[in-house]
Amino acid sequence: MNLLNWTMAPLPQARLLDSVDRDSGHHLLAWNVPPEELIHIPEHWLLYKEPEASMHYLLGLIYVGFFFMSIIGNGLVIWIFSTSKILRTASNMFVVNLAFCDFMMMLKTPIFIYNSFSRGYALGHLGCQVFAFMGSLSGIGAGMTNACISYDRFTTITRPFDGKLSRTKAIVMIIFVWMYTVPWAVLPLTEVWGRFVPEGYLTQCSFDYLTNTFDNHMFVGVIFVCSYVIPMSMIIYFYSQIVSKVFSHEKALREQAKKMNVDSLRSNQQQASQSAELRIAKAAITICSLFVASWTPYAVLALVGAFGDRALLTPGVTMIPACTCKLVACIDPYVYAISHPKYRLELQRRLPWLAIKESSASDVQSTATETSAMPPATTT
């Protein structure tokens, strides 16, 4: 059994119409693609043998799992956050927008699944363009939304009295996110700048990072900065400021409490509120960290394809970053289900069969009040 194109070197000569490696008798990638469709496939992928059918079927099954996991999780987030009055806040508008991006990311997976079980470029150029267009919108949109979430958490935590965003400002920021995102999907779709092409096992598509022209290199460099470096820099800056502010604030509180000879300067209600706020911040940090971990391999892949040693980009290796990008779209909603207290309360109220146990802040406060007001028991 061969290495399934994970680390296999390309064949020494490219081919367009010869679909069989004469030395081994194995089919090459795109062996089952009509000749008129071959012009849409970068010649780099035509150098490799086709993977075993089991690899196609395995990836297809993985994406079936991704699809249902993401559709259910993100569907619940969109439903709960959009219809619950208590969750209809300016900050949570970014949560809904992120869930929408993740939802869109997985709506295109039936194209991949069909291609995988057909063992190749089955839906052709049209399916490729739809897949890549939806991927660009959802991926870049999710990155910029994560940057907005980091900014919102930064202002809320570092300036608790006047830093909370208004609904109007949140709407304006979301509109800006989509105005920023749409051109990076439309330009390659119309081939005004860049283009969408199949990659890896030819079952999925992305922007072209392999064409060796100055214009294409420029496109890869610019989209790398605009869709990865800019949101990444914002995320790192705002969360580093949050961590710095929280540490300095906690240190000041401890020093003041020590001077006053008390354990804490916070009341029970303040502690509960602070705990909920920190849980939301932790959820946001986790989701943004997932974004960084999932999209960094893809960014490196594009840079290697445009400016590095393309021999490193075997079809199997290329499929790994693609899977990590889809995985984060599945995990995001469940991070909120674990970490967002009000969301958990709404899930507990609407879907009691999920057996979620979450106490509201008012329950905690009333319990503390009753406990403090209860007279001491007397012995008889």
FILUMKOL-129786 format. One record per residue (C-alpha): residue number from 0; residue in three letters; z negated, x, y negated. Coordinates in steps of 0.2 Angstrom, whole numbers, plus 5000, padded with zeros to 4 digits. Example, Ala and Ser with C-alpha at 12.3 -4.5 7.8 and 13.67 -1.06 7.14 Angstrom:
# FILUMKOL-129786
nr->0, rest->Ala, pz->4961, px->5062, py->5022
nr->1, rest->Ser, pz->4964, px->5068, py->5005
//
This chain:
# FILUMKOL-129786
nr->0, rest->Met, pz->5000, px->5000, py->5000
nr->1, rest->Asn, pz->5005, px->5007, py->4983
nr->2, rest->Leu, pz->4994, px->5008, py->4967
nr->3, rest->Leu, pz->5002, px->4992, py->4961
nr->4, rest->Asn, pz->5008, px->5000, py->4945
nr->5, rest->Trp, pz->4990, px->5004, py->4939
nr->6, rest->Thr, pz->4993, px->5022, py->4937
nr->7, rest->Met, pz->5010, px->5024, py->4945
nr->8, rest->Ala, pz->5022, px->5035, py->4935
nr->9, rest->Pro, pz->5039, px->5027, py->4930
nr->10, rest->Leu, pz->5055, px->5030, py->4940
nr->11, rest->Pro, pz->5065, px->5044, py->4933
nr->12, rest->Gln, pz->5080, px->5033, py->4927
nr->13, rest->Ala, pz->5080, px->5017, py->4918
nr->14, rest->Arg, pz->5091, px->5002, py->4924
nr->15, rest->Leu, pz->5096, px->4986, py->4917
nr->16, rest->Leu, pz->5106, px->4978, py->4932
nr->17, rest->Asp, pz->5100, px->4988, py->4947
nr->18, rest->Ser, pz->5085, px->4978, py->4953
nr->19, rest->Val, pz->5081, px->4988, py->4968
nr->20, rest->Asp, pz->5073, px->5006, py->4969
nr->21, rest->Arg, pz->5085, px->5014, py->4982
nr->22, rest->Asp, pz->5073, px->5027, py->4988
nr->23, rest->Ser, pz->5059, px->5014, py->4993
nr->24, rest->Gly, pz->5069, px->4998, py->4994
nr->25, rest->His, pz->5056, px->4989, py->4983
nr->26, rest->His, pz->5061, px->4978, py->4969
nr->27, rest->Leu, pz->5059, px->4984, py->4951
nr->28, rest->Leu, pz->5051, px->4973, py->4938
nr->29, rest->Ala, pz->5063, px->4960, py->4931
nr->30, rest->Trp, pz->5073, px->4960, py->4947
nr->31, rest->Asn, pz->5073, px->4941, py->4946
nr->32, rest->Val, pz->5077, px->4939, py->4928
nr->33, rest->Pro, pz->5094, px->4933, py->4923
nr->34, rest->Pro, pz->5105, px->4947, py->4915
nr->35, rest->Glu, pz->5106, px->4937, py->4899
nr->36, rest->Glu, pz->5087, px->4938, py->4897
nr->37, rest->Leu, pz->5085, px->4957, py->4900
nr->38, rest->Ile, pz->5089, px->4961, py->4882
nr->39, rest->His, pz->5072, px->4953, py->4877
nr->40, rest->Ile, pz->5063, px->4965, py->4888
nr->41, rest->Pro, pz->5058, px->4983, py->4882
nr->42, rest->Glu, pz->5067, px->4996, py->4894
nr->43, rest->His, pz->5050, px->5004, py->4896
nr->44, rest->Trp, pz->5044, px->4990, py->4908
nr->45, rest->Leu, pz->5061, px->4991, py->4918
nr->46, rest->Leu, pz->5056, px->5008, py->4925
nr->47, rest->Tyr, pz->5042, px->5002, py->4936
nr->48, rest->Lys, pz->5042, px->4994, py->4953
nr->49, rest->Glu, pz->5037, px->4976, py->4954
nr->50, rest->Pro, pz->5018, px->4974, py->4959
nr->51, rest->Glu, pz->5013, px->4965, py->4975
nr->52, rest->Ala, pz->5014, px->4946, py->4975
nr->53, rest->Ser, pz->4995, px->4946, py->4978
nr->54, rest->Met, pz->4992, px->4954, py->4961
nr->55, rest->His, pz->5002, px->4940, py->4952
nr->56, rest->Tyr, pz->4993, px->4927, py->4962
nr->57, rest->Leu, pz->4976, px->4935, py->4959
nr->58, rest->Leu, pz->4979, px->4936, py->4940
nr->59, rest->Gly, pz->4985, px->4918, py->4940
nr->60, rest->Leu, pz->4969, px->4912, py->4949
nr->61, rest->Ile, pz->4959, px->4922, py->4936
nr->62, rest->Tyr, pz->4968, px->4914, py->4922
nr->63, rest->Val, pz->4965, px->4896, py->4930
nr->64, rest->Gly, pz->4946, px->4900, py->4929
nr->65, rest->Phe, pz->4948, px->4906, py->4911
nr->66, rest->Phe, pz->4957, px->4891, py->4906
nr->67, rest->Phe, pz->4944, px->4878, py->4913
nr->68, rest->Met, pz->4929, px->4889, py->4907
nr->69, rest->Ser, pz->4936, px->4890, py->4889
nr->70, rest->Ile, pz->4943, px->4872, py->4887
nr->71, rest->Ile, pz->4926, px->4865, py->4893
nr->72, rest->Gly, pz->4915, px->4877, py->4883
nr->73, rest->Asn, pz->4925, px->4877, py->4867
nr->74, rest->Gly, pz->4929, px->4858, py->4868
nr->75, rest->Leu, pz->4910, px->4855, py->4869
nr->76, rest->Val, pz->4907, px->4866, py->4854
nr->77, rest->Ile, pz->4921, px->4857, py->4844
nr->78, rest->Trp, pz->4915, px->4840, py->4849
nr->79, rest->Ile, pz->4896, px->4843, py->4846
nr->80, rest->Phe, pz->4898, px->4853, py->4829
nr->81, rest->Ser, pz->4911, px->4841, py->4822
nr->82, rest->Thr, pz->4902, px->4825, py->4826
nr->83, rest->Ser, pz->4883, px->4829, py->4824
nr->84, rest->Lys, pz->4877, px->4826, py->4806
nr->85, rest->Ile, pz->4863, px->4839, py->4808
nr->86, rest->Leu, pz->4876, px->4852, py->4813
nr->87, rest->Arg, pz->4889, px->4848, py->4800
nr->88, rest->Thr, pz->4884, px->4862, py->4788
nr->89, rest->Ala, pz->4895, px->4875, py->4779
nr->90, rest->Ser, pz->4890, px->4889, py->4791
nr->91, rest->Asn, pz->4894, px->4879, py->4806
nr->92, rest->Met, pz->4912, px->4876, py->4799
nr->93, rest->Phe, pz->4915, px->4894, py->4804
nr->94, rest->Val, pz->4909, px->4891, py->4821
nr->95, rest->Val, pz->4921, px->4876, py->4823
nr->96, rest->Asn, pz->4935, px->4886, py->4817
nr->97, rest->Leu, pz->4931, px->4900, py->4829
nr->98, rest->Ala, pz->4930, px->4888, py->4844
nr->99, rest->Phe, pz->4947, px->4881, py->4838
nr->100, rest->Cys, pz->4954, px->4898, py->4839
nr->101, rest->Asp, pz->4947, px->4901, py->4856
nr->102, rest->Phe, pz->4953, px->4884, py->4862
nr->103, rest->Met, pz->4971, px->4888, py->4856
nr->104, rest->Met, pz->4970, px->4905, py->4864
nr->105, rest->Met, pz->4968, px->4897, py->4881
nr->106, rest->Leu, pz->4980, px->4883, py->4878
nr->107, rest->Lys, pz->4994, px->4895, py->4881
nr->108, rest->Thr, pz->4987, px->4901, py->4898
nr->109, rest->Pro, pz->4997, px->4888, py->4908
nr->110, rest->Ile, pz->5013, px->4898, py->4903
nr->111, rest->Phe, pz->5005, px->4914, py->4910
nr->112, rest->Ile, pz->4999, px->4905, py->4926
nr->113, rest->Tyr, pz->5017, px->4898, py->4929
nr->114, rest->Asn, pz->5024, px->4915, py->4927
nr->115, rest->Ser, pz->5012, px->4923, py->4938
nr->116, rest->Phe, pz->5015, px->4911, py->4953
nr->117, rest->Ser, pz->5033, px->4913, py->4949
nr->118, rest->Arg, pz->5031, px->4932, py->4950
nr->119, rest->Gly, pz->5039, px->4936, py->4933
nr->120, rest->Tyr, pz->5048, px->4931, py->4918
nr->121, rest->Ala, pz->5050, px->4913, py->4924
nr->122, rest->Leu, pz->5049, px->4903, py->4907
nr->123, rest->Gly, pz->5060, px->4916, py->4899
nr->124, rest->His, pz->5062, px->4920, py->4880
nr->125, rest->Leu, pz->5056, px->4903, py->4874
nr->126, rest->Gly, pz->5040, px->4903, py->4884
nr->127, rest->Cys, pz->5037, px->4921, py->4879
nr->128, rest->Gln, pz->5039, px->4916, py->4860
nr->129, rest->Val, pz->5027, px->4901, py->4862
nr->130, rest->Phe, pz->5014, px->4912, py->4871
nr->131, rest->Ala, pz->5015, px->4926, py->4859
nr->132, rest->Phe, pz->5015, px->4915, py->4843
nr->133, rest->Met, pz->4999, px->4905, py->4849
nr->134, rest->Gly, pz->4991, px->4922, py->4854
nr->135, rest->Ser, pz->4994, px->4930, py->4837
nr->136, rest->Leu, pz->4987, px->4914, py->4828
nr->137, rest->Ser, pz->4972, px->4913, py->4838
nr->138, rest->Gly, pz->4968, px->4931, py->4840
nr->139, rest->Ile, pz->4970, px->4936, py->4821
nr->140, rest->Gly, pz->4962, px->4920, py->4816
nr->141, rest->Ala, pz->4947, px->4923, py->4827
nr->142, rest->Gly, pz->4945, px->4940, py->4820
nr->143, rest->Met, pz->4945, px->4934, py->4802
nr->144, rest->Thr, pz->4933, px->4920, py->4806
nr->145, rest->Asn, pz->4921, px->4932, py->4814
nr->146, rest->Ala, pz->4922, px->4942, py->4798
nr->147, rest->Cys, pz->4918, px->4926, py->4788
nr->148, rest->Ile, pz->4903, px->4923, py->4800
nr->149, rest->Ser, pz->4896, px->4940, py->4797
nr->150, rest->Tyr, pz->4897, px->4937, py->4778
nr->151, rest->Asp, pz->4889, px->4920, py->4780
nr->152, rest->Arg, pz->4875, px->4927, py->4790
nr->153, rest->Phe, pz->4873, px->4942, py->4778
nr->154, rest->Thr, pz->4871, px->4931, py->4763
nr->155, rest->Thr, pz->4860, px->4918, py->4772
nr->156, rest->Ile, pz->4848, px->4931, py->4778
nr->157, rest->Thr, pz->4847, px->4944, py->4764
nr->158, rest->Arg, pz->4847, px->4930, py->4750
nr->159, rest->Pro, pz->4838, px->4915, py->4759
nr->160, rest->Phe, pz->4836, px->4905, py->4742
nr->161, rest->Asp, pz->4853, px->4907, py->4734
nr->162, rest->Gly, pz->4864, px->4915, py->4747
nr->163, rest->Lys, pz->4869, px->4899, py->4758
nr->164, rest->Leu, pz->4887, px->4895, py->4756
nr->165, rest->Ser, pz->4892, px->4878, py->4750
nr->166, rest->Arg, pz->4904, px->4867, py->4760
nr->167, rest->Thr, pz->4918, px->4870, py->4747
nr->168, rest->Lys, pz->4916, px->4888, py->4748
nr->169, rest->Ala, pz->4917, px->4888, py->4767
nr->170, rest->Ile, pz->4933, px->4877, py->4766
nr->171, rest->Val, pz->4941, px->4889, py->4754
nr->172, rest->Met, pz->4937, px->4904, py->4765
nr->173, rest->Ile, pz->4944, px->4895, py->4781
nr->174, rest->Ile, pz->4960, px->4891, py->4771
nr->175, rest->Phe, pz->4961, px->4909, py->4766
nr->176, rest->Val, pz->4959, px->4914, py->4785
nr->177, rest->Trp, pz->4974, px->4904, py->4790
nr->178, rest->Met, pz->4984, px->4909, py->4775
nr->179, rest->Tyr, pz->4980, px->4927, py->4780
nr->180, rest->Thr, pz->4984, px->4924, py->4798
nr->181, rest->Val, pz->5000, px->4913, py->4798
nr->182, rest->Pro, pz->5012, px->4927, py->4792
nr->183, rest->Trp, pz->5007, px->4939, py->4806
nr->184, rest->Ala, pz->5013, px->4926, py->4818
nr->185, rest->Val, pz->5028, px->4920, py->4809
nr->186, rest->Leu, pz->5036, px->4937, py->4804
nr->187, rest->Pro, pz->5038, px->4943, py->4822
nr->188, rest->Leu, pz->5043, px->4925, py->4828
nr->189, rest->Thr, pz->5057, px->4925, py->4816
nr->190, rest->Glu, pz->5060, px->4943, py->4819
nr->191, rest->Val, pz->5060, px->4946, py->4800
nr->192, rest->Trp, pz->5048, px->4960, py->4804
nr->193, rest->Gly, pz->5043, px->4965, py->4822
nr->194, rest->Arg, pz->5046, px->4954, py->4837
nr->195, rest->Phe, pz->5038, px->4946, py->4852
nr->196, rest->Val, pz->5042, px->4953, py->4869
nr->197, rest->Pro, pz->5035, px->4953, py->4887
nr->198, rest->Glu, pz->5023, px->4966, py->4892
nr->199, rest->Gly, pz->5015, px->4972, py->4908
nr->200, rest->Tyr, pz->5020, px->4962, py->4923
nr->201, rest->Leu, pz->5032, px->4952, py->4912
nr->202, rest->Thr, pz->5021, px->4937, py->4914
nr->203, rest->Gln, pz->5014, px->4937, py->4896
nr->204, rest->Cys, pz->5020, px->4942, py->4879
nr->205, rest->Ser, pz->5014, px->4951, py->4863
nr->206, rest->Phe, pz->5021, px->4959, py->4848
nr->207, rest->Asp, pz->5033, px->4974, py->4851
nr->208, rest->Tyr, pz->5024, px->4990, py->4851
nr->209, rest->Leu, pz->5037, px->5000, py->4861
nr->210, rest->Thr, pz->5053, px->5000, py->4851
nr->211, rest->Asn, pz->5055, px->5018, py->4844
nr->212, rest->Thr, pz->5060, px->5014, py->4826
nr->213, rest->Phe, pz->5052, px->5018, py->4809
nr->214, rest->Asp, pz->5052, px->5000, py->4805
nr->215, rest->Asn, pz->5043, px->4995, py->4821
nr->216, rest->His, pz->5031, px->5009, py->4819
nr->217, rest->Met, pz->5027, px->5003, py->4801
nr->218, rest->Phe, pz->5024, px->4985, py->4808
nr->219, rest->Val, pz->5012, px->4991, py->4821
nr->220, rest->Gly, pz->5003, px->5002, py->4809
nr->221, rest->Val, pz->5001, px->4988, py->4796
nr->222, rest->Ile, pz->4996, px->4974, py->4808
nr->223, rest->Phe, pz->4984, px->4986, py->4816
nr->224, rest->Val, pz->4975, px->4988, py->4799
nr->225, rest->Cys, pz->4976, px->4970, py->4794
nr->226, rest->Ser, pz->4972, px->4962, py->4810
nr->227, rest->Tyr, pz->4959, px->4974, py->4817
nr->228, rest->Val, pz->4953, px->4987, py->4805
nr->229, rest->Ile, pz->4949, px->4975, py->4790
nr->230, rest->Pro, pz->4940, px->4962, py->4800
nr->231, rest->Met, pz->4931, px->4976, py->4810
nr->232, rest->Ser, pz->4925, px->4985, py->4794
nr->233, rest->Met, pz->4919, px->4969, py->4787
nr->234, rest->Ile, pz->4909, px->4964, py->4803
nr->235, rest->Ile, pz->4901, px->4982, py->4804
nr->236, rest->Tyr, pz->4897, px->4982, py->4786
nr->237, rest->Phe, pz->4889, px->4965, py->4785
nr->238, rest->Tyr, pz->4879, px->4966, py->4801
nr->239, rest->Ser, pz->4873, px->4984, py->4796
nr->240, rest->Gln, pz->4867, px->4977, py->4780
nr->241, rest->Ile, pz->4858, px->4963, py->4789
nr->242, rest->Val, pz->4849, px->4975, py->4801
nr->243, rest->Ser, pz->4844, px->4986, py->4786
nr->244, rest->Lys, pz->4837, px->4971, py->4776
nr->245, rest->Val, pz->4828, px->4964, py->4790
nr->246, rest->Phe, pz->4819, px->4980, py->4795
nr->247, rest->Ser, pz->4814, px->4984, py->4777
nr->248, rest->His, pz->4808, px->4966, py->4774
nr->249, rest->Glu, pz->4798, px->4966, py->4790
nr->250, rest->Lys, pz->4790, px->4983, py->4785
nr->251, rest->Ala, pz->4785, px->4977, py->4768
nr->252, rest->Leu, pz->4777, px->4961, py->4776
nr->253, rest->Arg, pz->4767, px->4972, py->4788
nr->254, rest->Glu, pz->4761, px->4983, py->4775
nr->255, rest->Gln, pz->4756, px->4969, py->4764
nr->256, rest->Ala, pz->4747, px->4960, py->4778
nr->257, rest->Lys, pz->4738, px->4976, py->4782
nr->258, rest->Lys, pz->4732, px->4977, py->4764
nr->259, rest->Met, pz->4726, px->4959, py->4765
nr->260, rest->Asn, pz->4718, px->4962, py->4782
nr->261, rest->Val, pz->4727, px->4948, py->4790
nr->262, rest->Asp, pz->4739, px->4948, py->4805
nr->263, rest->Ser, pz->4753, px->4939, py->4797
nr->264, rest->Leu, pz->4758, px->4932, py->4780
nr->265, rest->Arg, pz->4769, px->4918, py->4788
nr->266, rest->Ser, pz->4763, px->4901, py->4792
nr->267, rest->Asn, pz->4768, px->4893, py->4809
nr->268, rest->Gln, pz->4782, px->4883, py->4800
nr->269, rest->Gln, pz->4789, px->4898, py->4792
nr->270, rest->Gln, pz->4788, px->4908, py->4809
nr->271, rest->Ala, pz->4798, px->4894, py->4818
nr->272, rest->Ser, pz->4811, px->4893, py->4804
nr->273, rest->Gln, pz->4813, px->4912, py->4804
nr->274, rest->Ser, pz->4814, px->4912, py->4823
nr->275, rest->Ala, pz->4828, px->4899, py->4823
nr->276, rest->Glu, pz->4837, px->4909, py->4809
nr->277, rest->Leu, pz->4836, px->4925, py->4819
nr->278, rest->Arg, pz->4842, px->4917, py->4835
nr->279, rest->Ile, pz->4857, px->4911, py->4826
nr->280, rest->Ala, pz->4860, px->4928, py->4818
nr->281, rest->Lys, pz->4858, px->4936, py->4836
nr->282, rest->Ala, pz->4871, px->4923, py->4842
nr->283, rest->Ala, pz->4883, px->4928, py->4828
nr->284, rest->Ile, pz->4880, px->4947, py->4831
nr->285, rest->Thr, pz->4883, px->4944, py->4850
nr->286, rest->Ile, pz->4900, px->4935, py->4847
nr->287, rest->Cys, pz->4906, px->4948, py->4835
nr->288, rest->Ser, pz->4901, px->4962, py->4847
nr->289, rest->Leu, pz->4911, px->4953, py->4860
nr->290, rest->Phe, pz->4926, px->4952, py->4848
nr->291, rest->Val, pz->4925, px->4971, py->4845
nr->292, rest->Ala, pz->4923, px->4975, py->4863
nr->293, rest->Ser, pz->4938, px->4964, py->4869
nr->294, rest->Trp, pz->4950, px->4968, py->4855
nr->295, rest->Thr, pz->4948, px->4987, py->4854
nr->296, rest->Pro, pz->4957, px->4990, py->4870
nr->297, rest->Tyr, pz->4972, px->4980, py->4864
nr->298, rest->Ala, pz->4972, px->4989, py->4847
nr->299, rest->Val, pz->4972, px->5006, py->4856
nr->300, rest->Leu, pz->4985, px->5000, py->4868
nr->301, rest->Ala, pz->4997, px->4996, py->4853
nr->302, rest->Leu, pz->4993, px->5012, py->4845
nr->303, rest->Val, pz->4997, px->5022, py->4861
nr->304, rest->Gly, pz->5013, px->5012, py->4863
nr->305, rest->Ala, pz->5019, px->5015, py->4845
nr->306, rest->Phe, pz->5013, px->5033, py->4842
nr->307, rest->Gly, pz->5007, px->5041, py->4858
nr->308, rest->Asp, pz->5011, px->5045, py->4876
nr->309, rest->Arg, pz->5019, px->5029, py->4883
nr->310, rest->Ala, pz->5018, px->5035, py->4901
nr->311, rest->Leu, pz->5000, px->5030, py->4900
nr->312, rest->Leu, pz->5005, px->5012, py->4898
nr->313, rest->Thr, pz->5009, px->5006, py->4915
nr->314, rest->Pro, pz->5011, px->4988, py->4919
nr->315, rest->Gly, pz->4994, px->4987, py->4927
nr->316, rest->Val, pz->4984, px->4996, py->4914
nr->317, rest->Thr, pz->4992, px->4984, py->4901
nr->318, rest->Met, pz->4985, px->4969, py->4909
nr->319, rest->Ile, pz->4967, px->4975, py->4907
nr->320, rest->Pro, pz->4966, px->4973, py->4888
nr->321, rest->Ala, pz->4975, px->4956, py->4890
nr->322, rest->Cys, pz->4961, px->4950, py->4902
nr->323, rest->Thr, pz->4947, px->4956, py->4890
nr->324, rest->Cys, pz->4955, px->4946, py->4876
nr->325, rest->Lys, pz->4955, px->4930, py->4886
nr->326, rest->Leu, pz->4938, px->4933, py->4893
nr->327, rest->Val, pz->4929, px->4933, py->4876
nr->328, rest->Ala, pz->4937, px->4916, py->4872
nr->329, rest->Cys, pz->4928, px->4910, py->4887
nr->330, rest->Ile, pz->4911, px->4918, py->4883
nr->331, rest->Asp, pz->4909, px->4913, py->4865
nr->332, rest->Pro, pz->4905, px->4895, py->4867
nr->333, rest->Tyr, pz->4892, px->4899, py->4880
nr->334, rest->Val, pz->4883, px->4912, py->4869
nr->335, rest->Tyr, pz->4881, px->4898, py->4856
nr->336, rest->Ala, pz->4875, px->4886, py->4870
nr->337, rest->Ile, pz->4861, px->4899, py->4874
nr->338, rest->Ser, pz->4857, px->4905, py->4857
nr->339, rest->His, pz->4859, px->4891, py->4844
nr->340, rest->Pro, pz->4844, px->4880, py->4845
nr->341, rest->Lys, pz->4851, px->4864, py->4836
nr->342, rest->Tyr, pz->4867, px->4865, py->4846
nr->343, rest->Arg, pz->4856, px->4865, py->4862
nr->344, rest->Leu, pz->4846, px->4850, py->4855
nr->345, rest->Glu, pz->4862, px->4840, py->4853
nr->346, rest->Leu, pz->4868, px->4845, py->4870
nr->347, rest->Gln, pz->4851, px->4840, py->4877
nr->348, rest->Arg, pz->4852, px->4823, py->4868
nr->349, rest->Arg, pz->4870, px->4819, py->4873
nr->350, rest->Leu, pz->4872, px->4827, py->4890
nr->351, rest->Pro, pz->4854, px->4826, py->4897
nr->352, rest->Trp, pz->4861, px->4829, py->4915
nr->353, rest->Leu, pz->4864, px->4847, py->4909
nr->354, rest->Ala, pz->4844, px->4849, py->4910
nr->355, rest->Ile, pz->4843, px->4859, py->4894
nr->356, rest->Lys, pz->4825, px->4862, py->4889
nr->357, rest->Glu, pz->4824, px->4865, py->4870
nr->358, rest->Ser, pz->4810, px->4860, py->4858
nr->359, rest->Ser, pz->4814, px->4856, py->4840
nr->360, rest->Ala, pz->4805, px->4864, py->4826
nr->361, rest->Ser, pz->4796, px->4847, py->4822
nr->362, rest->Asp, pz->4789, px->4846, py->4839
nr->363, rest->Val, pz->4782, px->4864, py->4838
nr->364, rest->Gln, pz->4775, px->4860, py->4821
nr->365, rest->Ser, pz->4767, px->4843, py->4826
nr->366, rest->Thr, pz->4760, px->4852, py->4842
nr->367, rest->Ala, pz->4752, px->4865, py->4831
nr->368, rest->Thr, pz->4745, px->4853, py->4819
nr->369, rest->Glu, pz->4737, px->4842, py->4833
nr->370, rest->Thr, pz->4730, px->4857, py->4841
nr->371, rest->Ser, pz->4722, px->4863, py->4825
nr->372, rest->Ala, pz->4716, px->4846, py->4820
nr->373, rest->Met, pz->4708, px->4842, py->4837
nr->374, rest->Pro, pz->4689, px->4842, py->4837
nr->375, rest->Pro, pz->4681, px->4854, py->4849
nr->376, rest->Ala, pz->4675, px->4847, py->4866
nr->377, rest->Thr, pz->4657, px->4843, py->4868
nr->378, rest->Thr, pz->4647, px->4846, py->4884
nr->379, rest->Thr, pz->4636, px->4833, py->4892
//
